[in-house]
């Protein structure tokens, strides 16, 4: 008996693989109710009855073909990594479609355990599954009802995994019509002769008959006399015909009831009201982020102020050098602390996004926005990464993997940074709060709208010049709506807050120190006034460039350059520049405003708006650039993207400032 | 007729998939095969539609929908 076994969680998108994986391993991976959330395989560990179980979570797939990135990742994992047992997670409420993958997994010849998830929905809908007959019709594999969300049936599942591994797999043969079966047998003999040590020989034979691109390439066999054409269509139809018999014998409808999902969809995907409802939901999300978040922010600010005073007191008491006091209090505490006070806003934003994602609404957005996206040559699916971009651009760029073609991916990568991410939120809160009084929420909200409009306009322009347009038609599964799971939401929000705190502790911490040095040292060493510092010298070079946009101040130039490390750092720079720890509260606001006015008496709401606009559009943060480089695999593309966004930001800000100055 | 001409609430049967090969295979894997019964749940006047097939909902864009031949039941 082996003391450790490797187990892969495989299943359709959205059937609860990651929820189950999290429940089994205690991991905290992101889960959401729309297809394409997991894009890479992830490993974790658990122990049961003294056996160490290494679990691999894989991206959701409908089929073991290799048409999408997700399919390739999962298929290679199941085939090549030494997986001992496959847990096939099945959404029991959608048994018919889910069993298609099951039949393919069974053909691999590896032990498969079927985990029937979402049995509560089955019950709710008045359906019943014959748990005795189902395993009989699937070659006697263990079938275990589980609830990944409520963590039920997990012990039985792990027991079944270990037991089934020790017992081994009965050979399962799906009956194909004689002429196909005949070909499969011949191919299997030939395959065995050429690759005697290979596992899954029947599966390889079937794939050769389907003329599967990768199998044919990796295992060249002279089979032209048997494989005169692709038999994929027939093979798929055989499987579905077989599934129809299974479903007819195992699934019973007690009463036909129209589900809540159909009723909700009648409204949410309404041909006319669908888009207005979506816009209203997003407006509500941001409205809550700004109003409720701001109310909570006050509490943190008071705490920070007290902390700054206490630290300054301690440093003075132990007679620390005054430059060190300044570095710690004015540099680090104000730089990092200023960012931390935005935590409530960010928390609410992610809470709202988590609820949207977990409820099942996200996939509907792809449908609702399909007509708009169609006009710019993208499918509605490309809108999903863009919504994720409201949270953070980095995962949004990774989510473009769910798109079918490389040109779609690049186009979406290019426009996703225009969706205002949570790091730009502090910039909006700070400047709209300072200059727009009671219209501050509106001013901040307008940034989100402007970003979306510019994203779509950019895609439109790119589409005009693009050669060889493909027909990118929408194809997405719409999951059942469900009540958001508190555990899922908690994991999601906590992960995001942790990222934010980590960023505050690393990037922003370092940036604060660097900014403090740049603003406190000049050619003559430690300087009295920041205006004599290196930062000011550098900033003054850029003043003429930024002047037409109403941003011709060296302070702003410094803030914008440092903001490339992370967009929050724009706020950090202002805090350090004007010595304000909590740039958000009343006193802090006045100090920053006074600072700005002292440096430039004409700096008013129009200038502030141009600054916000510039921050929205200019070069994305370093982490985003690195992700774009990695995901596109092209430095040239990344550099072009930087140039495009910089030029666009400048043009937009200049346009707004020049037109605005006329009034 | 094609799926693009289908009416909301109508039940149809797939006759033939005439989209690009790769898309055809994906649709087949999702359970849209020749002879499969479908129900149209929702649609926009010009554009995407939502259908129910084998107990799940799929949203399909105009290009795909207008290249799937169906017959009324």
Contacts between the chains, C-beta under 8 A, distances in Angstrom:
chain1	res1	chain2	res2	distance
A	62	B	26	7.4
A	62	B	29	4.9
A	62	B	30	5.7
A	63	B	25	7.9
A	63	B	26	7.7
A	63	B	29	3.7
A	65	B	25	6.4
A	65	B	29	6.8
A	67	B	22	5.5
A	67	B	25	6.5
A	67	B	26	6.1
A	93	B	55	7.5
A	94	B	54	7.7
A	94	B	55	5.1
A	94	B	56	4.7
A	95	B	55	7.1
A	96	B	31	6.8
A	96	B	54	4.1
A	96	B	55	5.2
A	96	B	56	7.9
A	97	B	30	6.8
A	97	B	31	5.1
A	97	B	53	7.9
A	97	B	54	5.0
A	97	B	55	6.6
A	97	B	56	5.0
A	100	B	29	6.6
A	100	B	31	6.6
A	232	B	25	6.4
A	232	B	28	7.8
A	233	B	28	6.8
A	236	B	25	7.8
A	236	B	28	4.6
A	236	B	29	6.6
A	236	B	33	6.6
A	237	B	28	7.8
A	237	B	33	5.4
A	237	B	34	7.2
A	240	B	31	6.2
A	240	B	33	5.6
A	240	B	36	7.7
A	261	B	57	7.7
A	262	B	41	6.7
A	265	B	41	6.8
A	265	B	42	6.2
A	265	B	50	7.0
A	265	B	57	7.9
A	266	B	42	7.2
A	269	B	42	5.2
A	269	B	50	6.4
A	270	B	42	7.9
A	271	B	42	7.6
A	271	B	43	7.1
A	271	B	44	4.6
A	271	B	45	6.1
A	363	B	59	7.3
A	366	B	59	6.8
A	367	B	48	5.6
A	367	B	50	6.4
A	367	B	59	4.1
A	370	B	44	7.9
A	370	B	47	6.1
A	370	B	48	4.3
A	370	B	59	7.4
A	370	B	61	5.8
A	371	B	44	6.1
A	371	B	46	7.4
A	371	B	47	4.5
A	371	B	48	7.0
A	374	B	47	6.7
A	374	B	61	7.1
A	374	B	62	7.1
A	379	B	61	5.8
A	380	B	48	6.7
A	380	B	59	7.6
A	380	B	61	7.2
A	471	B	20	7.7
A	471	B	63	4.3
A	472	B	61	7.7
A	472	B	63	7.7
A	473	B	19	7.9
A	473	B	23	7.5
A	473	B	60	7.0
A	473	B	61	3.4
A	473	B	62	6.6
A	473	B	63	3.6
A	473	B	64	4.2
A	473	B	65	7.8
A	474	B	48	5.2
A	474	B	59	5.7
A	474	B	60	6.3
A	474	B	61	3.4
A	474	B	64	7.4
A	475	B	23	7.1
A	475	B	26	6.6
A	475	B	27	7.4
A	475	B	58	7.2
A	475	B	59	7.6
A	475	B	60	6.0
A	475	B	61	6.9
A	475	B	64	6.2
A	476	B	58	7.3
A	476	B	59	5.1
A	477	B	30	7.4
A	477	B	56	6.0
A	477	B	57	6.8
A	477	B	58	5.7
A	477	B	59	7.8
A	478	B	50	6.4
A	478	B	57	4.1
A	478	B	58	7.0
A	478	B	59	5.6
A	479	B	57	7.9
